[in-house]
């Protein structure tokens, strides 16, 4: 079976991929990219082709469809491309600032504190064990 052959997919899966592809194209994604995303979605949701001999009986999930419905709903479709691009640029800048900002310091401080407390606990428990074993040995003599 050559790469990209869809013979292992049911008619229902093919219709589903076509519908998803149309949705992407409606939102401005190119034809090839829309087809790629559509088949990736069908594969993720249904575990690949369902026809005989191609792994029947796999559980299907609708998580991708739910996410797509929420993401590309009326609100985003009614906005202009320029508006959506501006929002994307703003979000990227915010993430960049957050990444290079104070989040690193707080993480490293937390990890140092937790490591130090772990070491203290283990040392104290070791010293207790050695002390108690020494006292037992003395008691036996």
Secondary structure as the mmCIF struct_conf table of DSSP 4:
data_model
#
loop_
_struct_conf.conf_type_id
_struct_conf.id
_struct_conf.beg_label_comp_id
_struct_conf.beg_label_asym_id
_struct_conf.beg_label_seq_id
_struct_conf.end_label_comp_id
_struct_conf.end_label_asym_id
_struct_conf.end_label_seq_id
TURN_TY1_P TURN_TY1_P1 UNK A 3 UNK A 4
TURN_TY1_P TURN_TY1_P2 UNK A 7 UNK A 8
BEND BEND1 UNK A 9 UNK A 9
HELX_RH_AL_P HELX_RH_AL_P1 UNK A 11 UNK A 26
TURN_TY1_P TURN_TY1_P3 UNK A 27 UNK A 28
HELX_RH_AL_P HELX_RH_AL_P2 UNK A 31 UNK A 46
BEND BEND2 UNK A 48 UNK A 48
BEND BEND3 UNK A 51 UNK A 51
TURN_TY1_P TURN_TY1_P4 UNK A 52 UNK A 53
BEND BEND4 UNK A 54 UNK A 54
HELX_RH_AL_P HELX_RH_AL_P3 UNK A 63 UNK A 71
TURN_TY1_P TURN_TY1_P5 UNK A 72 UNK A 72
BEND BEND5 UNK A 73 UNK A 73
HELX_RH_AL_P HELX_RH_AL_P4 UNK A 74 UNK A 78
BEND BEND6 UNK A 79 UNK A 79
HELX_RH_AL_P HELX_RH_AL_P5 UNK A 81 UNK A 100
TURN_TY1_P TURN_TY1_P6 UNK A 101 UNK A 102
HELX_RH_AL_P HELX_RH_AL_P6 UNK A 103 UNK A 140
#
